Amino acid sequence: MDMKTDNWSGKATRPVGLIIRQKDPNNLEMPFDQLEDFITPSELFYIRSHFSTPELDPLAYRLSISGAVRNELSLSYADIRAMPSRTCVATLECAGNSRVFMVPPVPGAQWAKPPGPISYARSIPRTKAMESNVLIAYQMNGRDLTPDHGYPLRAIVPGHYGMASVKWLTDIVATTQPFQGYWQTSDYGYWDDSEGTPVRRPLAEMKLKSQIARPRVYEMLEPNRPYTIFGAAWAGDTEVTEILISLDAGGSWVKGDFVDPISRHAWRRWKYDWITPAQPGRYTLLARARGVNQRAQPDGHNPNFGSYVIDHPLPIEVFVAAL
């Protein structure tokens, strides 16, 4: 790797490929240091599955819409494809993203298995479901969904953590009472103690967050050289308006520059042009985002969220080499 050219440009230098976290079911992580374009290539989009990928025949496939509706529907894949369509740009984040940064460490992919056979089901409020950017999707990045990404159909719920964007969608049920299924509260839930007594509630909107893509953890840098620190910041139903970078483990902060304009429900890439220290040693970098309401990322993880919603600034430790 030519650090004088690659690090100056901020370009990714490692081979492209998803990180295997588990096989059967497939759980593959996007290597965040490969962040480059505003639109993530499909081959780098993370895969999170609780069950093996089903084989659904598009000719026999039906989407059922039932429950508290005037007329129940059963739609074929062709029916869905024939309807008027629209596209949206949205950032999806797994609710357990960045779990590796938790202290003390927590093992595994961190989901509990239900006691018996159970379908994956999540719910969202009707007001959210009726938003124009909430989609029943059959394509991603202009191509039909792959089986791992939910073929033939998946829900897309911009602003909510990825578990709301249900893959291999077969049933939509309207209910008059809040849904309390396993994947709604037992898993993908948190403890709300704001009124004094803890109440189990479902995870929903993504929290304000920023993350450093480059340099990588423990990357070796040359001293006193230009280096572009690069990353992205995102949120659920608010907008990211400011990015702050710390070069000394949070002792002081400087403003970074956004690469992308504000686009609701989409991340904003950012950069900071840094001159690496002349003094060799170990340095800790942090990034912190602020939203339109001036709320910033918290200093630490809220234990009420368990091993989910890791939204505090994440340390990237690097080494500056001696000449």
C-alpha positions as CSV (number, residue, x, y, z in Angstrom):
1,M,0.0,0.0,0.0
2,D,1.4,3.4,-1.0
3,M,0.4,5.5,2.0
4,K,1.6,8.7,0.3
5,T,-1.0,8.4,-2.4
6,D,-3.9,6.2,-1.1
7,N,-4.2,8.0,2.3
8,W,-4.0,11.4,0.8
9,S,-6.9,10.7,-1.5
10,G,-8.9,9.0,1.2
11,K,-9.6,6.1,-1.1
12,A,-10.2,2.6,0.2
13,T,-7.2,0.3,-0.3
14,R,-8.3,-3.2,0.8
15,P,-10.1,-5.7,-1.5
16,V,-13.8,-5.4,-1.7
17,G,-15.9,-8.0,0.0
18,L,-18.4,-8.6,2.9
19,I,-17.1,-9.8,6.3
20,I,-18.5,-13.2,7.2
21,R,-20.0,-13.1,10.7
22,Q,-22.1,-16.2,10.3
23,K,-23.1,-18.8,7.7
24,D,-26.5,-20.4,7.6
25,P,-28.2,-18.1,8.1
26,N,-26.1,-15.7,6.2
27,N,-24.9,-12.7,8.3
28,L,-22.4,-10.6,6.4
29,E,-21.1,-7.2,7.4
30,M,-20.2,-4.3,5.2
31,P,-16.5,-3.5,5.7
32,F,-16.9,0.1,6.6
33,D,-13.4,1.1,5.6
34,Q,-14.6,0.4,2.0
35,L,-17.0,3.3,2.2
36,E,-16.7,5.4,-0.9
37,D,-19.8,6.3,-2.9
38,F,-23.0,7.9,-1.6
39,I,-25.0,4.9,-2.8
40,T,-23.6,1.6,-1.4
41,P,-23.0,-1.0,-4.1
42,S,-25.3,-4.0,-3.8
43,E,-22.4,-6.3,-3.3
44,L,-21.3,-4.3,-0.2
45,F,-24.7,-4.0,1.3
46,Y,-24.9,-5.9,4.6
47,I,-26.9,-9.1,5.0
48,R,-28.7,-9.8,8.3
49,S,-30.9,-12.9,8.5
50,H,-32.5,-14.9,11.4
51,F,-33.4,-17.8,9.2
52,S,-32.1,-19.6,6.1
53,T,-32.8,-17.8,2.8
54,P,-36.2,-19.2,1.5
55,E,-36.7,-20.2,-2.1
56,L,-39.9,-18.4,-3.2
57,D,-41.3,-19.0,-6.6
58,P,-42.3,-15.7,-8.1
59,L,-45.1,-17.4,-10.2
60,A,-46.7,-18.9,-7.1
61,Y,-45.9,-16.0,-4.7
62,R,-48.7,-14.1,-3.1
63,L,-48.7,-11.1,-0.8
64,S,-51.6,-11.2,1.6
65,I,-53.1,-8.0,3.1
66,S,-55.6,-8.7,5.8
67,G,-56.8,-7.8,9.3
68,A,-58.5,-4.5,10.1
69,V,-59.1,-3.6,6.4
70,R,-62.3,-3.1,4.4
71,N,-61.3,-5.6,1.7
72,E,-58.6,-8.2,2.1
73,L,-56.2,-8.7,-0.8
74,S,-54.0,-11.4,-2.2
75,L,-51.6,-9.9,-4.7
76,S,-49.2,-11.7,-7.1
77,Y,-45.7,-10.7,-7.8
78,A,-46.8,-9.5,-11.2
79,D,-49.6,-7.5,-9.6
80,I,-47.0,-5.6,-7.5
81,R,-44.7,-5.0,-10.4
82,A,-47.5,-3.6,-12.5
83,M,-48.4,-0.9,-9.9
84,P,-47.1,2.7,-10.1
85,S,-43.6,2.8,-8.5
86,R,-41.2,5.2,-6.9
87,T,-37.7,5.1,-5.6
88,C,-36.1,6.5,-2.5
89,V,-32.6,6.7,-1.0
90,A,-32.4,5.5,2.6
91,T,-29.7,4.4,5.0
92,L,-30.4,1.1,6.7
93,E,-28.5,0.2,9.9
94,C,-28.7,-3.1,11.8
95,A,-29.8,-2.3,15.4
96,G,-26.7,-4.2,16.6
97,N,-24.2,-2.3,14.4
98,S,-20.9,-1.5,16.2
99,R,-21.4,-4.1,18.9
100,V,-17.7,-4.9,18.6
101,F,-16.9,-1.6,20.2
102,M,-18.8,-2.3,23.4
103,V,-16.9,-2.4,26.7
104,P,-16.9,-5.0,28.2
105,P,-17.2,-7.1,25.1
106,V,-20.4,-8.9,24.4
107,P,-20.1,-12.2,22.5
108,G,-21.7,-13.4,19.4
109,A,-24.3,-11.9,17.0
110,Q,-26.5,-11.2,20.0
111,W,-29.9,-12.5,19.2
112,A,-31.9,-14.9,21.3
113,K,-33.6,-17.9,19.8
114,P,-37.4,-18.3,20.4
115,P,-38.4,-21.5,22.1
116,G,-40.2,-23.0,19.1
117,P,-41.0,-22.4,15.4
118,I,-41.9,-18.8,14.8
119,S,-42.2,-16.4,11.8
120,Y,-40.4,-13.2,11.7
121,A,-42.8,-10.3,12.2
122,R,-42.4,-6.6,13.0
123,S,-44.9,-3.8,13.1
124,I,-44.8,0.0,12.7
125,P,-47.5,2.6,13.5
126,R,-50.0,3.3,10.8
127,T,-48.8,6.9,10.5
128,K,-45.3,5.7,9.7
129,A,-46.5,3.0,7.3
130,M,-48.4,5.6,5.3
131,E,-45.4,7.8,4.6
132,S,-44.6,8.1,0.9
133,N,-41.0,6.7,1.3
134,V,-42.1,3.5,3.1
135,L,-42.0,1.0,0.3
136,I,-42.8,-2.6,-0.7
137,A,-39.6,-3.0,-2.7
138,Y,-38.7,-5.4,-5.5
139,Q,-35.5,-3.7,-6.7
140,M,-32.4,-2.3,-5.1
141,N,-29.9,-0.1,-7.0
142,G,-31.9,-0.6,-10.2
143,R,-31.8,-4.4,-10.1
144,D,-34.2,-7.1,-8.8
145,L,-33.6,-8.0,-5.2
146,T,-31.2,-10.9,-4.6
147,P,-32.5,-13.8,-2.4
148,D,-30.3,-12.7,0.5
149,H,-31.8,-9.2,0.3
150,G,-35.4,-10.3,0.4
151,Y,-36.4,-11.5,-3.1
152,P,-39.1,-11.3,-4.3
153,L,-40.4,-8.5,-2.0
154,R,-39.2,-6.7,1.1
155,A,-40.4,-3.7,3.2
156,I,-38.3,-0.6,3.3
157,V,-38.9,1.6,6.3
158,P,-36.6,4.7,6.1
159,G,-35.5,6.1,9.4
160,H,-36.1,2.9,11.4
161,Y,-33.4,0.3,12.2
162,G,-33.1,-2.4,9.6
163,M,-35.2,-5.0,11.5
164,A,-38.3,-3.1,10.4
165,S,-37.5,-3.6,6.7
166,V,-38.8,-7.1,6.7
167,K,-37.4,-9.4,4.0
168,W,-39.3,-12.1,2.0
169,L,-42.5,-10.3,2.7
170,T,-45.6,-12.5,2.5
171,D,-48.2,-11.0,4.9
172,I,-49.3,-7.5,5.9
173,V,-51.8,-7.4,8.7
174,A,-53.5,-4.3,9.9
175,T,-54.2,-4.4,13.7
176,T,-56.2,-2.2,16.0
177,Q,-53.9,-2.9,19.0
178,P,-50.1,-2.6,19.3
179,F,-48.4,-5.8,18.1
180,Q,-46.5,-7.6,20.9
181,G,-44.9,-10.5,19.0
182,Y,-41.5,-12.0,19.9
183,W,-39.5,-9.9,17.4
184,Q,-41.3,-6.8,18.5
185,T,-40.6,-6.8,22.2
186,S,-38.7,-9.8,23.4
187,D,-36.0,-9.3,20.8
188,Y,-35.4,-5.9,19.2
189,G,-36.8,-4.2,22.2
190,Y,-35.5,-2.0,25.0
191,W,-36.4,-0.9,28.6
192,D,-38.1,2.5,28.8
193,D,-37.8,3.7,32.4
194,S,-38.7,7.4,31.7
195,E,-41.8,7.2,33.9
196,G,-40.1,5.4,36.8
197,T,-41.2,1.8,36.1
198,P,-39.4,0.0,33.3
199,V,-41.6,-0.9,30.3
200,R,-40.5,-3.0,27.4
201,R,-40.9,-1.2,24.1
202,P,-39.9,-1.9,20.5
203,L,-36.9,-0.4,18.9
204,A,-37.9,2.1,16.2
205,E,-36.1,5.2,14.9
206,M,-32.3,5.1,14.3
207,K,-30.4,7.3,16.6
208,L,-28.0,10.1,15.5
209,K,-24.7,8.5,14.8
210,S,-21.3,9.0,13.0
211,Q,-18.6,6.6,12.3
212,I,-15.0,6.8,11.0
213,A,-14.4,4.7,7.9
214,R,-10.7,5.6,7.4
215,P,-8.2,5.3,9.0
216,R,-8.9,1.8,10.1
217,V,-8.5,0.6,13.6
218,Y,-4.8,0.2,14.4
219,E,-3.7,1.5,11.0
220,M,-0.1,2.5,10.9
221,L,0.4,6.1,9.6
222,E,3.4,8.1,8.5
223,P,4.3,11.1,10.7
224,N,3.7,14.7,9.7
225,R,1.8,13.7,6.5
226,P,-1.5,14.9,5.0
227,Y,-4.3,12.3,5.7
228,T,-8.0,12.7,4.9
229,I,-10.1,11.3,7.7
230,F,-13.3,10.0,6.1
231,G,-16.6,8.7,7.4
232,A,-20.4,9.1,7.4
233,A,-23.1,10.3,9.8
234,W,-26.8,9.5,9.8
235,A,-30.0,9.6,11.8
236,G,-33.5,8.4,11.9
237,D,-36.2,11.1,11.5
238,T,-33.9,14.1,12.0
239,E,-31.2,15.6,9.9
240,V,-27.4,15.7,10.5
241,T,-26.1,19.3,10.4
242,E,-22.7,19.2,12.0
243,I,-19.7,16.8,12.3
244,L,-17.0,17.2,14.9
245,I,-13.7,15.3,15.0
246,S,-11.4,14.7,17.9
247,L,-7.8,13.9,17.4
248,D,-7.0,13.4,21.1
249,A,-9.5,10.9,22.5
250,G,-12.2,13.6,23.1
251,G,-9.9,16.2,24.7
252,S,-10.8,18.8,22.0
253,W,-12.9,18.9,18.8
254,V,-12.7,20.4,15.4
255,K,-15.3,20.7,12.6
256,G,-15.3,18.4,9.7
257,D,-16.7,19.1,6.2
258,F,-19.7,17.3,4.7
259,V,-19.3,15.8,1.2
260,D,-23.1,15.3,0.7
261,P,-26.0,17.7,1.2
262,I,-28.8,17.0,3.6
263,S,-31.1,14.3,2.3
264,R,-33.7,13.0,4.8
265,H,-33.2,9.4,5.8
266,A,-29.9,9.2,4.0
267,W,-26.4,9.5,5.4
268,R,-24.0,12.3,4.8
269,R,-20.4,11.4,4.1
270,W,-17.8,13.8,5.7
271,K,-14.1,14.4,5.7
272,Y,-11.4,16.2,7.7
273,D,-8.0,17.0,6.2
274,W,-5.5,16.2,8.9
275,I,-1.7,16.5,9.2
276,T,-0.6,13.4,11.2
277,P,1.4,14.1,14.4
278,A,5.2,14.4,14.1
279,Q,5.5,12.5,17.4
280,P,5.3,8.7,17.0
281,G,2.8,7.0,19.2
282,R,-0.8,5.8,19.6
283,Y,-3.6,8.2,18.9
284,T,-7.4,7.9,19.4
285,L,-9.7,9.5,16.9
286,L,-13.4,10.1,17.5
287,A,-16.3,11.6,15.4
288,R,-19.5,13.1,16.9
289,A,-22.5,14.3,14.9
290,R,-25.1,17.0,15.8
291,G,-28.6,17.1,14.5
292,V,-30.9,19.9,13.4
293,N,-32.1,20.2,17.0
294,Q,-28.5,20.6,18.2
295,R,-28.7,17.3,20.0
296,A,-25.4,15.4,19.8
297,Q,-24.4,11.8,20.2
298,P,-24.2,10.7,23.8
299,D,-20.9,10.1,25.6
300,G,-21.6,6.4,26.3
301,H,-23.9,3.5,25.6
302,N,-27.3,3.4,27.3
303,P,-27.6,0.0,29.1
304,N,-31.4,0.1,28.7
305,F,-30.8,-0.9,25.0
306,G,-28.8,-4.0,25.9
307,S,-26.5,-4.9,23.0
308,Y,-28.5,-2.7,20.6
309,V,-28.3,1.0,19.6
310,I,-24.6,1.7,19.9
311,D,-24.8,5.4,19.1
312,H,-22.0,7.0,21.1
313,P,-18.7,8.1,19.4
314,L,-16.6,5.1,18.5
315,P,-12.8,5.2,19.1
316,I,-10.5,4.5,16.2
317,E,-7.0,3.9,17.5
318,V,-4.1,4.4,15.1
319,F,-0.3,4.3,15.3
320,V,2.0,7.0,14.0
321,A,5.3,5.3,13.0
322,A,8.7,6.5,13.8
323,L,10.9,7.7,10.9
